[in-house]
């Protein structure tokens, strides 16, 4: 027999519910980047959903009208529409679990995902050409080291930014990745080429074991925007119009598969 369950409406507004959802994200110890994503996404969602609307009054029609409004916005591509609708669905499911509104099924539209174009062999030759250490800046040299490191390890940008000098284990030829997307540390082997590059790099970078491996010119941790800008300028200076650090990860994966590696 099914247990009788009562639905008790509440008078929380959508804005109040969203703040409660963000507080819940913090309580679950989600990454700061994930929480920032939801906060930014909620800001966009509230352009289409009245913040003073009571959660109990949200229906499937509310969600369907939200999707229609997104699709009518010519400035949004299919991926942005999918992201905002997925996040709205996540928040609505949170409300349903809290019994703030009646349960209904939310159907997401499919996004037209375009595959990320990897760097070609010709572009890699340009990007991997070592700069003249007697004439280049530290930023250019560091960018060259980063390119080699990304193509050797395939790690994400956030992981790269949080590597400390002590995480490089030259005795065992590995790097300890302590900041990852799923929160689980990784130990990644390093080939002889990148080990040689890192040893030389550390002679110029110097620093204490607790310092970040890849830093700005003042020895401090790189910000996401600074790293993006520096790598953008590096690519352009090498005559490579493609940009984006995540593209290196895709290039690494492609090369790995072509060499017989398994991504699972």
C-alpha positions as protocol buffer text, in pm:
chain_id: "A"
residue {
  index: 1
  type: UNK
  ca { x: 0 y: 0 z: 0 }
}
residue {
  index: 2
  type: UNK
  ca { x: 119 y: 353 z: -77 }
}
residue {
  index: 3
  type: UNK
  ca { x: 165 y: 591 z: 209 }
}
residue {
  index: 4
  type: UNK
  ca { x: -64 y: 894 z: 204 }
}
residue {
  index: 5
  type: UNK
  ca { x: 139 y: 1207 z: 136 }
}
residue {
  index: 6
  type: UNK
  ca { x: 3 y: 1558 z: 171 }
}
residue {
  index: 7
  type: UNK
  ca { x: 117 y: 1851 z: -38 }
}
residue {
  index: 8
  type: UNK
  ca { x: 133 y: 2168 z: 166 }
}
residue {
  index: 9
  type: UNK
  ca { x: 160 y: 2487 z: -45 }
}
residue {
  index: 10
  type: UNK
  ca { x: 397 y: 2759 z: 74 }
}
residue {
  index: 11
  type: UNK
  ca { x: 432 y: 3130 z: 11 }
}
residue {
  index: 12
  type: UNK
  ca { x: 797 y: 3137 z: -95 }
}
residue {
  index: 13
  type: UNK
  ca { x: 872 y: 3351 z: -398 }
}
residue {
  index: 14
  type: UNK
  ca { x: 1092 y: 3236 z: -684 }
}
residue {
  index: 15
  type: UNK
  ca { x: 1372 y: 3470 z: -572 }
}
residue {
  index: 16
  type: UNK
  ca { x: 1359 y: 3332 z: -218 }
}
residue {
  index: 17
  type: UNK
  ca { x: 1361 y: 2977 z: -350 }
}
residue {
  index: 18
  type: UNK
  ca { x: 1663 y: 3045 z: -569 }
}
residue {
  index: 19
  type: UNK
  ca { x: 1857 y: 3185 z: -273 }
}
residue {
  index: 20
  type: UNK
  ca { x: 1765 y: 2875 z: -77 }
}
residue {
  index: 21
  type: UNK
  ca { x: 1891 y: 2659 z: -363 }
}
residue {
  index: 22
  type: UNK
  ca { x: 2225 y: 2845 z: -369 }
}
residue {
  index: 23
  type: UNK
  ca { x: 2254 y: 2805 z: 10 }
}
residue {
  index: 24
  type: UNK
  ca { x: 2196 y: 2434 z: -41 }
}
residue {
  index: 25
  type: UNK
  ca { x: 2473 y: 2426 z: -302 }
}
residue {
  index: 26
  type: UNK
  ca { x: 2709 y: 2580 z: -46 }
}
residue {
  index: 27
  type: UNK
  ca { x: 2595 y: 2329 z: 219 }
}
residue {
  index: 28
  type: UNK
  ca { x: 2675 y: 2045 z: -23 }
}
residue {
  index: 29
  type: UNK
  ca { x: 3024 y: 2194 z: -61 }
}
residue {
  index: 30
  type: UNK
  ca { x: 3001 y: 2235 z: -438 }
}
residue {
  index: 31
  type: UNK
  ca { x: 3295 y: 2400 z: -610 }
}
residue {
  index: 32
  type: UNK
  ca { x: 3298 y: 2781 z: -610 }
}
residue {
  index: 33
  type: UNK
  ca { x: 3294 y: 2774 z: -990 }
}
residue {
  index: 34
  type: UNK
  ca { x: 2980 y: 2558 z: -991 }
}
residue {
  index: 35
  type: UNK
  ca { x: 2801 y: 2789 z: -747 }
}
residue {
  index: 36
  type: UNK
  ca { x: 2903 y: 3091 z: -953 }
}
residue {
  index: 37
  type: UNK
  ca { x: 2764 y: 2920 z: -1263 }
}
residue {
  index: 38
  type: UNK
  ca { x: 2427 y: 2865 z: -1095 }
}
residue {
  index: 39
  type: UNK
  ca { x: 2420 y: 3221 z: -961 }
}
residue {
  index: 40
  type: UNK
  ca { x: 2491 y: 3362 z: -1309 }
}
residue {
  index: 41
  type: UNK
  ca { x: 2237 y: 3127 z: -1465 }
}
residue {
  index: 42
  type: UNK
  ca { x: 1969 y: 3226 z: -1211 }
}
residue {
  index: 43
  type: UNK
  ca { x: 2034 y: 3590 z: -1299 }
}
residue {
  index: 44
  type: UNK
  ca { x: 1952 y: 3505 z: -1662 }
}
residue {
  index: 45
  type: UNK
  ca { x: 1650 y: 3292 z: -1573 }
}
residue {
  index: 46
  type: UNK
  ca { x: 1500 y: 3577 z: -1370 }
}
residue {
  index: 47
  type: UNK
  ca { x: 1491 y: 3787 z: -1687 }
}
residue {
  index: 48
  type: UNK
  ca { x: 1209 y: 3559 z: -1799 }
}
residue {
  index: 49
  type: UNK
  ca { x: 1056 y: 3443 z: -1469 }
}
residue {
  index: 50
  type: UNK
  ca { x: 901 y: 3697 z: -1232 }
}
residue {
  index: 51
  type: UNK
  ca { x: 1108 y: 3687 z: -914 }
}
residue {
  index: 52
  type: UNK
  ca { x: 800 y: 3773 z: -702 }
}
residue {
  index: 53
  type: UNK
  ca { x: 606 y: 3479 z: -843 }
}
residue {
  index: 54
  type: UNK
  ca { x: 508 y: 3224 z: -579 }
}
residue {
  index: 55
  type: UNK
  ca { x: 681 y: 2891 z: -629 }
}
residue {
  index: 56
  type: UNK
  ca { x: 350 y: 2710 z: -572 }
}
residue {
  index: 57
  type: UNK
  ca { x: 212 y: 2880 z: -886 }
}
residue {
  index: 58
  type: UNK
  ca { x: 484 y: 2746 z: -1117 }
}
residue {
  index: 59
  type: UNK
  ca { x: 350 y: 2487 z: -1360 }
}
residue {
  index: 60
  type: UNK
  ca { x: 466 y: 2294 z: -1666 }
}
residue {
  index: 61
  type: UNK
  ca { x: 318 y: 2576 z: -1873 }
}
residue {
  index: 62
  type: UNK
  ca { x: 551 y: 2818 z: -1691 }
}
residue {
  index: 63
  type: UNK
  ca { x: 850 y: 2610 z: -1798 }
}
residue {
  index: 64
  type: UNK
  ca { x: 722 y: 2571 z: -2156 }
}
residue {
  index: 65
  type: UNK
  ca { x: 670 y: 2948 z: -2186 }
}
residue {
  index: 66
  type: UNK
  ca { x: 1022 y: 2999 z: -2049 }
}
residue {
  index: 67
  type: UNK
  ca { x: 1163 y: 2781 z: -2329 }
}
residue {
  index: 68
  type: UNK
  ca { x: 961 y: 2971 z: -2590 }
}
residue {
  index: 69
  type: UNK
  ca { x: 1094 y: 3303 z: -2460 }
}
residue {
  index: 70
  type: UNK
  ca { x: 1452 y: 3175 z: -2477 }
}
residue {
  index: 71
  type: UNK
  ca { x: 1407 y: 3053 z: -2833 }
}
residue {
  index: 72
  type: UNK
  ca { x: 1265 y: 3389 z: -2936 }
}
residue {
  index: 73
  type: UNK
  ca { x: 1583 y: 3559 z: -2814 }
}
residue {
  index: 74
  type: UNK
  ca { x: 1797 y: 3582 z: -3128 }
}
residue {
  index: 75
  type: UNK
  ca { x: 2107 y: 3649 z: -2919 }
}
residue {
  index: 76
  type: UNK
  ca { x: 2100 y: 3300 z: -2764 }
}
residue {
  index: 77
  type: UNK
  ca { x: 2234 y: 2993 z: -2940 }
}
residue {
  index: 78
  type: UNK
  ca { x: 2099 y: 2643 z: -2882 }
}
residue {
  index: 79
  type: UNK
  ca { x: 2369 y: 2561 z: -2627 }
}
residue {
  index: 80
  type: UNK
  ca { x: 2284 y: 2866 z: -2414 }
}
residue {
  index: 81
  type: UNK
  ca { x: 1914 y: 2781 z: -2432 }
}
residue {
  index: 82
  type: UNK
  ca { x: 1988 y: 2425 z: -2326 }
}
residue {
  index: 83
  type: UNK
  ca { x: 2210 y: 2540 z: -2036 }
}
residue {
  index: 84
  type: UNK
  ca { x: 1952 y: 2785 z: -1894 }
}
residue {
  index: 85
  type: UNK
  ca { x: 1665 y: 2537 z: -1933 }
}
residue {
  index: 86
  type: UNK
  ca { x: 1871 y: 2258 z: -1773 }
}
residue {
  index: 87
  type: UNK
  ca { x: 1957 y: 2479 z: -1476 }
}
residue {
  index: 88
  type: UNK
  ca { x: 1594 y: 2590 z: -1441 }
}
residue {
  index: 89
  type: UNK
  ca { x: 1492 y: 2224 z: -1441 }
}
residue {
  index: 90
  type: UNK
  ca { x: 1748 y: 2151 z: -1169 }
}
residue {
  index: 91
  type: UNK
  ca { x: 1605 y: 2430 z: -952 }
}
residue {
  index: 92
  type: UNK
  ca { x: 1246 y: 2315 z: -1013 }
}
residue {
  index: 93
  type: UNK
  ca { x: 1339 y: 1960 z: -913 }
}
residue {
  index: 94
  type: UNK
  ca { x: 1487 y: 2104 z: -593 }
}
residue {
  index: 95
  type: UNK
  ca { x: 1156 y: 2281 z: -524 }
}
residue {
  index: 96
  type: UNK
  ca { x: 965 y: 1959 z: -592 }
}
residue {
  index: 97
  type: UNK
  ca { x: 1179 y: 1762 z: -350 }
}
residue {
  index: 98
  type: UNK
  ca { x: 1110 y: 2029 z: -89 }
}
residue {
  index: 99
  type: UNK
  ca { x: 739 y: 1998 z: -177 }
}
residue {
  index: 100
  type: UNK
  ca { x: 714 y: 2368 z: -260 }
}
residue {
  index: 101
  type: UNK
  ca { x: 513 y: 2291 z: -574 }
}
residue {
  index: 102
  type: UNK
  ca { x: 325 y: 2006 z: -735 }
}
residue {
  index: 103
  type: UNK
  ca { x: 542 y: 1755 z: -920 }
}
residue {
  index: 104
  type: UNK
  ca { x: 539 y: 1765 z: -1299 }
}
residue {
  index: 105
  type: UNK
  ca { x: 771 y: 1629 z: -1567 }
}
residue {
  index: 106
  type: UNK
  ca { x: 1016 y: 1872 z: -1725 }
}
residue {
  index: 107
  type: UNK
  ca { x: 1132 y: 1787 z: -2078 }
}
residue {
  index: 108
  type: UNK
  ca { x: 1452 y: 1946 z: -2206 }
}
residue {
  index: 109
  type: UNK
  ca { x: 1517 y: 2030 z: -2569 }
}
residue {
  index: 110
  type: UNK
  ca { x: 1831 y: 1891 z: -2727 }
}
residue {
  index: 111
  type: UNK
  ca { x: 2121 y: 2124 z: -2793 }
}
residue {
  index: 112
  type: UNK
  ca { x: 2300 y: 2137 z: -3127 }
}
residue {
  index: 113
  type: UNK
  ca { x: 2646 y: 2059 z: -3000 }
}
residue {
  index: 114
  type: UNK
  ca { x: 2926 y: 2137 z: -3240 }
}
residue {
  index: 115
  type: UNK
  ca { x: 3242 y: 1930 z: -3196 }
}
residue {
  index: 116
  type: UNK
  ca { x: 3543 y: 2130 z: -3081 }
}
residue {
  index: 117
  type: UNK
  ca { x: 3800 y: 2151 z: -3359 }
}
residue {
  index: 118
  type: UNK
  ca { x: 4138 y: 2034 z: -3234 }
}
residue {
  index: 119
  type: UNK
  ca { x: 4476 y: 2186 z: -3317 }
}
residue {
  index: 120
  type: UNK
  ca { x: 4621 y: 2056 z: -3642 }
}
residue {
  index: 121
  type: UNK
  ca { x: 4970 y: 1910 z: -3665 }
}
residue {
  index: 122
  type: UNK
  ca { x: 5087 y: 2222 z: -3849 }
}
residue {
  index: 123
  type: UNK
  ca { x: 4949 y: 2444 z: -3570 }
}
residue {
  index: 124
  type: UNK
  ca { x: 5109 y: 2227 z: -3303 }
}
residue {
  index: 125
  type: UNK
  ca { x: 5447 y: 2265 z: -3470 }
}
residue {
  index: 126
  type: UNK
  ca { x: 5413 y: 2643 z: -3437 }
}
residue {
  index: 127
  type: UNK
  ca { x: 5284 y: 2631 z: -3080 }
}
residue {
  index: 128
  type: UNK
  ca { x: 5550 y: 2387 z: -2961 }
}
residue {
  index: 129
  type: UNK
  ca { x: 5848 y: 2568 z: -3111 }
}
residue {
  index: 130
  type: UNK
  ca { x: 6065 y: 2674 z: -2819 }
}
residue {
  index: 131
  type: UNK
  ca { x: 6114 y: 3051 z: -2786 }
}
residue {
  index: 132
  type: UNK
  ca { x: 6458 y: 3209 z: -2772 }
}
residue {
  index: 133
  type: UNK
  ca { x: 6521 y: 3234 z: -2397 }
}
residue {
  index: 134
  type: UNK
  ca { x: 6766 y: 3520 z: -2445 }
}
residue {
  index: 135
  type: UNK
  ca { x: 6503 y: 3742 z: -2606 }
}
residue {
  index: 136
  type: UNK
  ca { x: 6158 y: 3625 z: -2496 }
}
residue {
  index: 137
  type: UNK
  ca { x: 5962 y: 3741 z: -2190 }
}
residue {
  index: 138
  type: UNK
  ca { x: 5884 y: 3518 z: -1894 }
}
residue {
  index: 139
  type: UNK
  ca { x: 5516 y: 3521 z: -1998 }
}
residue {
  index: 140
  type: UNK
  ca { x: 5595 y: 3387 z: -2346 }
}
residue {
  index: 141
  type: UNK
  ca { x: 5827 y: 3121 z: -2205 }
}
residue {
  index: 142
  type: UNK
  ca { x: 5572 y: 3018 z: -1941 }
}
residue {
  index: 143
  type: UNK
  ca { x: 5300 y: 2996 z: -2209 }
}
residue {
  index: 144
  type: UNK
  ca { x: 5522 y: 2763 z: -2411 }
}
residue {
  index: 145
  type: UNK
  ca { x: 5573 y: 2544 z: -2103 }
}
residue {
  index: 146
  type: UNK
  ca { x: 5197 y: 2542 z: -2038 }
}
residue {
  index: 147
  type: UNK
  ca { x: 5126 y: 2429 z: -2396 }
}
residue {
  index: 148
  type: UNK
  ca { x: 5370 y: 2141 z: -2354 }
}
residue {
  index: 149
  type: UNK
  ca { x: 5224 y: 2055 z: -2015 }
}
residue {
  index: 150
  type: UNK
  ca { x: 4863 y: 2054 z: -2138 }
}
residue {
  index: 151
  type: UNK
  ca { x: 4948 y: 1838 z: -2437 }
}
residue {
  index: 152
  type: UNK
  ca { x: 5139 y: 1598 z: -2208 }
}
residue {
  index: 153
  type: UNK
  ca { x: 4871 y: 1562 z: -1940 }
}
residue {
  index: 154
  type: UNK
  ca { x: 4535 y: 1666 z: -2087 }
}
residue {
  index: 155
  type: UNK
  ca { x: 4427 y: 1830 z: -1759 }
}
residue {
  index: 156
  type: UNK
  ca { x: 4162 y: 2100 z: -1722 }
}
residue {
  index: 157
  type: UNK
  ca { x: 4233 y: 2470 z: -1683 }
}
residue {
  index: 158
  type: UNK
  ca { x: 4124 y: 2483 z: -1317 }
}
residue {
  index: 159
  type: UNK
  ca { x: 4354 y: 2193 z: -1232 }
}
residue {
  index: 160
  type: UNK
  ca { x: 4642 y: 2362 z: -1411 }
}
residue {
  index: 161
  type: UNK
  ca { x: 4597 y: 2688 z: -1220 }
}
residue {
  index: 162
  type: UNK
  ca { x: 4606 y: 2510 z: -882 }
}
residue {
  index: 163
  type: UNK
  ca { x: 4919 y: 2297 z: -925 }
}
residue {
  index: 164
  type: UNK
  ca { x: 5185 y: 2385 z: -669 }
}
residue {
  index: 165
  type: UNK
  ca { x: 5557 y: 2332 z: -720 }
}
residue {
  index: 166
  type: UNK
  ca { x: 5555 y: 2057 z: -458 }
}
residue {
  index: 167
  type: UNK
  ca { x: 5298 y: 1865 z: -665 }
}
residue {
  index: 168
  type: UNK
  ca { x: 5565 y: 1785 z: -924 }
}
residue {
  index: 169
  type: UNK
  ca { x: 5732 y: 1462 z: -812 }
}
residue {
  index: 170
  type: UNK
  ca { x: 6053 y: 1425 z: -1008 }
}
residue {
  index: 171
  type: UNK
  ca { x: 6151 y: 1115 z: -810 }
}
residue {
  index: 172
  type: UNK
  ca { x: 5854 y: 922 z: -946 }
}
residue {
  index: 173
  type: UNK
  ca { x: 5798 y: 1123 z: -1267 }
}
residue {
  index: 174
  type: UNK
  ca { x: 5439 y: 1217 z: -1182 }
}
residue {
  index: 175
  type: UNK
  ca { x: 5231 y: 1525 z: -1103 }
}
residue {
  index: 176
  type: UNK
  ca { x: 4974 y: 1524 z: -826 }
}
residue {
  index: 177
  type: UNK
  ca { x: 4651 y: 1696 z: -934 }
}
residue {
  index: 178
  type: UNK
  ca { x: 4464 y: 1792 z: -618 }
}
residue {
  index: 179
  type: UNK
  ca { x: 4198 y: 2019 z: -769 }
}
residue {
  index: 180
  type: UNK
  ca { x: 3973 y: 1834 z: -1015 }
}
residue {
  index: 181
  type: UNK
  ca { x: 3620 y: 1864 z: -1150 }
}
residue {
  index: 182
  type: UNK
  ca { x: 3486 y: 1577 z: -938 }
}
residue {
  index: 183
  type: UNK
  ca { x: 3698 y: 1660 z: -634 }
}
residue {
  index: 184
  type: UNK
  ca { x: 3900 y: 1337 z: -655 }
}
residue {
  index: 185
  type: UNK
  ca { x: 4282 y: 1382 z: -667 }
}
residue {
  index: 186
  type: UNK
  ca { x: 4473 y: 1241 z: -963 }
}
residue {
  index: 187
  type: UNK
  ca { x: 4827 y: 1119 z: -1014 }
}
residue {
  index: 188
  type: UNK
  ca { x: 4937 y: 1168 z: -1375 }
}
residue {
  index: 189
  type: UNK
  ca { x: 5262 y: 1026 z: -1515 }
}
residue {
  index: 190
  type: UNK
  ca { x: 5503 y: 1265 z: -1686 }
}
residue {
  index: 191
  type: UNK
  ca { x: 5707 y: 1175 z: -1992 }
}
residue {
  index: 192
  type: UNK
  ca { x: 6078 y: 1248 z: -2018 }
}
residue {
  index: 193
  type: UNK
  ca { x: 6026 y: 1550 z: -2247 }
}
residue {
  index: 194
  type: UNK
  ca { x: 5795 y: 1740 z: -2013 }
}
residue {
  index: 195
  type: UNK
  ca { x: 6013 y: 1652 z: -1713 }
}
residue {
  index: 196
  type: UNK
  ca { x: 6312 y: 1810 z: -1888 }
}
residue {
  index: 197
  type: UNK
  ca { x: 6103 y: 2117 z: -1973 }
}
residue {
  index: 198
  type: UNK
  ca { x: 5974 y: 2154 z: -1616 }
}
residue {
  index: 199
  type: UNK
  ca { x: 6319 y: 2124 z: -1462 }
}
residue {
  index: 200
  type: UNK
  ca { x: 6447 y: 2400 z: -1684 }
}
residue {
  index: 201
  type: UNK
  ca { x: 6136 y: 2612 z: -1622 }
}
residue {
  index: 202
  type: UNK
  ca { x: 6178 y: 2589 z: -1244 }
}
residue {
  index: 203
  type: UNK
  ca { x: 6530 y: 2732 z: -1273 }
}
residue {
  index: 204
  type: UNK
  ca { x: 6371 y: 3053 z: -1403 }
}
residue {
  index: 205
  type: UNK
  ca { x: 6049 y: 3039 z: -1205 }
}
residue {
  index: 206
  type: UNK
  ca { x: 6218 y: 2932 z: -875 }
}
residue {
  index: 207
  type: UNK
  ca { x: 5981 y: 2975 z: -575 }
}
residue {
  index: 208
  type: UNK
  ca { x: 5890 y: 2779 z: -262 }
}
residue {
  index: 209
  type: UNK
  ca { x: 5724 y: 2433 z: -268 }
}
residue {
  index: 210
  type: UNK
  ca { x: 5386 y: 2587 z: -172 }
}
residue {
  index: 211
  type: UNK
  ca { x: 5399 y: 2841 z: -459 }
}
residue {
  index: 212
  type: UNK
  ca { x: 5190 y: 2782 z: -769 }
}
residue {
  index: 213
  type: UNK
  ca { x: 5376 y: 2621 z: -1056 }
}
residue {
  index: 214
  type: UNK
  ca { x: 5233 y: 2851 z: -1321 }
}
residue {
  index: 215
  type: UNK
  ca { x: 5223 y: 3206 z: -1189 }
}
residue {
  index: 216
  type: UNK
  ca { x: 5205 y: 3564 z: -1308 }
}
residue {
  index: 217
  type: UNK
  ca { x: 5515 y: 3784 z: -1340 }
}
residue {
  index: 218
  type: UNK
  ca { x: 5495 y: 3861 z: -968 }
}
residue {
  index: 219
  type: UNK
  ca { x: 5496 y: 3493 z: -869 }
}
residue {
  index: 220
  type: UNK
  ca { x: 5128 y: 3488 z: -768 }
}
residue {
  index: 221
  type: UNK
  ca { x: 4856 y: 3246 z: -876 }
}
residue {
  index: 222
  type: UNK
  ca { x: 4714 y: 3308 z: -1220 }
}
residue {
  index: 223
  type: UNK
  ca { x: 4351 y: 3413 z: -1254 }
}
residue {
  index: 224
  type: UNK
  ca { x: 4130 y: 3252 z: -1515 }
}
residue {
  index: 225
  type: UNK
  ca { x: 4105 y: 3573 z: -1718 }
}
residue {
  index: 226
  type: UNK
  ca { x: 4480 y: 3639 z: -1707 }
}
residue {
  index: 227
  type: UNK
  ca { x: 4562 y: 3285 z: -1815 }
}
residue {
  index: 228
  type: UNK
  ca { x: 4309 y: 3302 z: -2099 }
}
residue {
  index: 229
  type: UNK
  ca { x: 4445 y: 3636 z: -2220 }
}
residue {
  index: 230
  type: UNK
  ca { x: 4807 y: 3523 z: -2206 }
}
residue {
  index: 231
  type: UNK
  ca { x: 4737 y: 3202 z: -2397 }
}
residue {
  index: 232
  type: UNK
  ca { x: 4524 y: 3393 z: -2649 }
}
residue {
  index: 233
  type: UNK
  ca { x: 4812 y: 3631 z: -2716 }
}
residue {
  index: 234
  type: UNK
  ca { x: 5058 y: 3341 z: -2733 }
}
residue {
  index: 235
  type: UNK
  ca { x: 4852 y: 3159 z: -2997 }
}
residue {
  index: 236
  type: UNK
  ca { x: 4809 y: 3476 z: -3202 }
}
residue {
  index: 237
  type: UNK
  ca { x: 5181 y: 3550 z: -3186 }
}
residue {
  index: 238
  type: UNK
  ca { x: 5246 y: 3205 z: -3332 }
}
residue {
  index: 239
  type: UNK
  ca { x: 5001 y: 3266 z: -3619 }
}
residue {
  index: 240
  type: UNK
  ca { x: 4739 y: 3028 z: -3476 }
}
residue {
  index: 241
  type: UNK
  ca { x: 4388 y: 3171 z: -3490 }
}
residue {
  index: 242
  type: UNK
  ca { x: 4231 y: 2894 z: -3280 }
}
residue {
  index: 243
  type: UNK
  ca { x: 4228 y: 2968 z: -2908 }
}
residue {
  index: 244
  type: UNK
  ca { x: 4104 y: 2819 z: -2583 }
}
residue {
  index: 245
  type: UNK
  ca { x: 4280 y: 2604 z: -2326 }
}
residue {
  index: 246
  type: UNK
  ca { x: 4011 y: 2335 z: -2338 }
}
residue {
  index: 247
  type: UNK
  ca { x: 4102 y: 2281 z: -2704 }
}
residue {
  index: 248
  type: UNK
  ca { x: 4437 y: 2144 z: -2584 }
}
residue {
  index: 249
  type: UNK
  ca { x: 4250 y: 1887 z: -2376 }
}
residue {
  index: 250
  type: UNK
  ca { x: 4053 y: 1777 z: -2682 }
}
residue {
  index: 251
  type: UNK
  ca { x: 4374 y: 1764 z: -2886 }
}
residue {
  index: 252
  type: UNK
  ca { x: 4536 y: 1549 z: -2618 }
}
residue {
  index: 253
  type: UNK
  ca { x: 4236 y: 1313 z: -2622 }
}
residue {
  index: 254
  type: UNK
  ca { x: 4241 y: 1286 z: -3001 }
}
residue {
  index: 255
  type: UNK
  ca { x: 4614 y: 1208 z: -3008 }
}
residue {
  index: 256
  type: UNK
  ca { x: 4572 y: 957 z: -2726 }
}
residue {
  index: 257
  type: UNK
  ca { x: 4301 y: 767 z: -2915 }
}
residue {
  index: 258
  type: UNK
  ca { x: 4494 y: 772 z: -3242 }
}
residue {
  index: 259
  type: UNK
  ca { x: 4789 y: 620 z: -3058 }
}
residue {
  index: 260
  type: UNK
  ca { x: 4569 y: 338 z: -2929 }
}
residue {
  index: 261
  type: UNK
  ca { x: 4487 y: 476 z: -2588 }
}
residue {
  index: 262
  type: UNK
  ca { x: 4159 y: 415 z: -2405 }
}
residue {
  index: 263
  type: UNK
  ca { x: 3963 y: 718 z: -2274 }
}
residue {
  index: 264
  type: UNK
  ca { x: 3759 y: 510 z: -2026 }
}
